[in-house]
């Protein structure tokens, strides 16, 4: 529910459609901007001043628009992405301020911009600011080792670029009559831009995946255009051939257009709140190790191509940078190896600490791979299996330690865990035969484990030894069975002497009734009545014991037939009390027919026994479907029950009235509760004293399965 004042959230499809539309508008504007610039250049080509104004204006405007787009994207981003786009925007602003200085010379002073000038610092600043922004724009946060490796990689790239620039431009430099400052500034353009481009390419391969990779490709495309154009610009500076209207003019605008486009794509890219960094793939270190080799190979290829132009002077220029390259390479490898050793020690220590945590658990914890082989196990698990953890590593858990008849169930459980990730508390019970041969019973839970790419690579199992509990349950079950058997036999054997007592009391009354006085006949009546009540009590006890002992069948049963069977058993009481029994439509349910009839018989019998003396008994039997169950109701208009006794009446031998007032043994409702529970339902009541009582009980519907409770 949205809080007051909060605007309603948009439908994701609508938001996506709006973003796509806005992106389309921006891209159309970019292409229109480029088209207008190229068309103007073509039209004004023969007018030198107009060409100057047109080109300078579009360079200035395109850099400003790209800066605005990047900084707007930075405001929408957060964390490292925000820093990245801030630097991208700063790079475009650096170029913009360089263009303001350029425009001052060209349009205000109307002189050729000197070289080098303040404007060149703005143009050159673009490349390092892009490089810094690219470092922040990563698919995962770098570690200290990553940062050290990237610093050395950057140094290697700069050295290799300088070496390449010297090799390629050496001939132009030595034949030039310009000052050292002029030549250094001219060489700085290709060195800075090529270094930034090469480092950006390595960053693309090593640190970027998914949607970010697509955006960075646009940024890198813009930088590549500027790199090519600025390298050619450096050649033209050395040869003094650059003029306004040059074929290079449109490409600077194209570069900024790609930056603008990248900003639009980044703003449209989904940024979920729970977005997590992507971990680098396992082959990333292999890619990183190729970078120094590629840089060195590139320098050697250039040296071979331009070998005829290289003289001792060129070699003397190259030597310091070659030495710097070698030193950086050595330091980089040394630092990387040191960092890797430190990382390996940290991993070993963390692994040992994790093992100590696992060993404190008082249950078995074991990690298995996809094929079920043991990867790691805690001390409790090793003890249960009767071996050391080193001996257990690599063994097939199910095949080596589970009883053969339990292996399939365990392996199926493992497959389901690895396919679903987590089974939400589901468990499997298996029997274990460890190395010492003593059979154990385990209850096992599990959750999937994942590799660095998010793919399931195994499962972690927790297993509790429940052998002692199972044995205790079996002992309790045997004790209960013995007790039930004793109660059944005792009750059964008591019937015979009671029948004998009752028979002989009747015989005495028949043969000697005329010789006995009234008091003696009354005593004989008391004895006969006690024998009858004892017989009824034993009968009910036998019935209660039989429900406990016997299995329960689950089949489709007509509850109407079960209720009519109960009414037939109560026909005499119904006739004596003149009761009115109204039965609604009763469904087919899944139950035991005999036990269901017994429930109806006891509840309707109760309604007859506890009738009100002030009115004719009226009993209604109904049923209503509620989801997967049927709720049955037996309603009467009897004397009712006080709410404080609702729980008590279901206890065995519990009575609320004197035996003289209402006959019974106090077992009927206990029997009803026991039967409904074994049929997968429950029983409860509503009642008002003086108005009547309604008993409710539930039975599973015919289209639902029920796990009937077996004998316990």
Buried (B, 14 or more C-beta within 10 A) or exposed (E): EEEEEEEEEEEEEEEEEEBEEEBEEBBEBBEEBBEEBBEBBEEBEEEEEBBBBBBBBBBBBBBBBBBBBBBBBBEEBEEBBBBBBBBBBBBBBBBBBBBBBBBBBBBEEEEEBEBBBBBBBBBBBBBBBBBBBBBBBBBBEBEEBBEBBBBBBBBBBBBBBBBBBBBBBBBBBEEBEBEEEBBEBBBBBBBBBBBBBBBBBBBBBBBBBEBBBEBBBBBBBBBBBBBBBBBBBBBBBBEEEBEBBBEBBBBBBBBBBBBBBBBBBBBBBEEEEEEEEBBBEEEBEEEBEEBBEBBBEBBEEBBEEBEEBBEEEBEEBBEEBBEBBEEBBEBBBEBBEEBEEEEEEEEEEEEEEEBEEBBEEEBBBBBBBBEBBBBBBBBBBBBBBBBEBEEBEEBBBBEBBBEEEBBEBBBEBBEBBBEEEEBEEEBBEBBBBBEEEEEBBBBBBBBBBEEEEEEBBBBBBBBBBBBEEBEEEEEEEEEBBEEBEEBBEEBEEBBEEBEEBBEBBEEBBEEEEEEBEEEBBEEBEEBBEBBEBBBBBBBBBBBBBBBBBEEBEBEEBBBBBBBBBBBEBBEEBBEEBEBEBEBEEBBBBBBBBBBBBBBBBBBBBBBBBBBBEEEEBBBBBBBEEEEEBBBBBBBBBBBBBEEEEBEEBBEBEBBBEEEEEBEBBBBBBBBBBBBBBBBBBEBBBBBEEEEBBBBBBBBBBBEBEBEBEEBE
